[in-house]
Amino acid sequence: MSDEILRYTLRVNRKLFQKFRYVADYEGRSANREIEQFIKHRVKEFEKEHGEIEIDKD
């Protein structure tokens, strides 16, 4: 697996996640891809309001 890909364990209510997977499937995405889209959208909103987030290249 690439160094660019991070694994992260998410703990969430089972029924809520089942509904989330339904929505992801409806949109033609995996649950993982749907989460990634939400994260991208949220970061974009944040940066629009507060400026670009600088990340160290460690």
C-alpha positions in Angstrom: 0.0 0.0 0.0 1.3 3.5 -0.9 2.6 5.9 1.8 -0.1 8.3 0.5 -2.9 6.0 1.7 -3.8 6.1 5.4 -5.9 3.5 7.1 -8.2 4.8 9.8 -10.7 2.9 12.0 -14.1 4.6 12.3 -16.4 3.8 15.1 -20.0 4.7 14.4 -23.5 3.7 15.3 -24.4 0.5 13.3 -27.8 1.7 12.0 -26.5 5.1 11.0 -23.7 3.4 9.1 -26.1 1.1 7.3 -28.1 4.1 6.2 -24.9 5.8 5.1 -23.9 2.7 3.0 -27.4 2.9 1.4 -26.7 6.5 0.4 -23.3 5.7 -0.9 -24.7 2.8 -2.9 -27.4 5.1 -4.3 -24.6 7.5 -5.4 -22.7 4.6 -7.0 -19.8 4.8 -4.5 -18.4 2.5 -1.9 -18.8 3.7 1.7 -15.0 4.4 1.8 -15.3 6.6 -1.4 -18.3 8.4 0.0 -16.4 9.2 3.3 -13.5 10.5 1.2 -15.9 12.8 -0.7 -17.3 14.2 2.5 -13.8 14.8 3.8 -12.7 16.6 0.6 -15.8 18.7 0.7 -15.4 19.7 4.3 -11.7 20.6 3.9 -12.5 22.7 0.8 -15.2 24.6 2.8 -12.8 25.2 5.7 -10.0 26.4 3.5 -12.4 28.7 1.6 -13.2 30.4 4.9 -9.9 30.2 6.7 -7.2 29.9 4.0 -5.2 26.9 2.8 -4.0 24.5 5.4 -0.3 24.0 5.3 0.9 20.4 5.9 4.4 19.5 6.9 6.1 17.1 4.4 7.4 14.7 7.2 
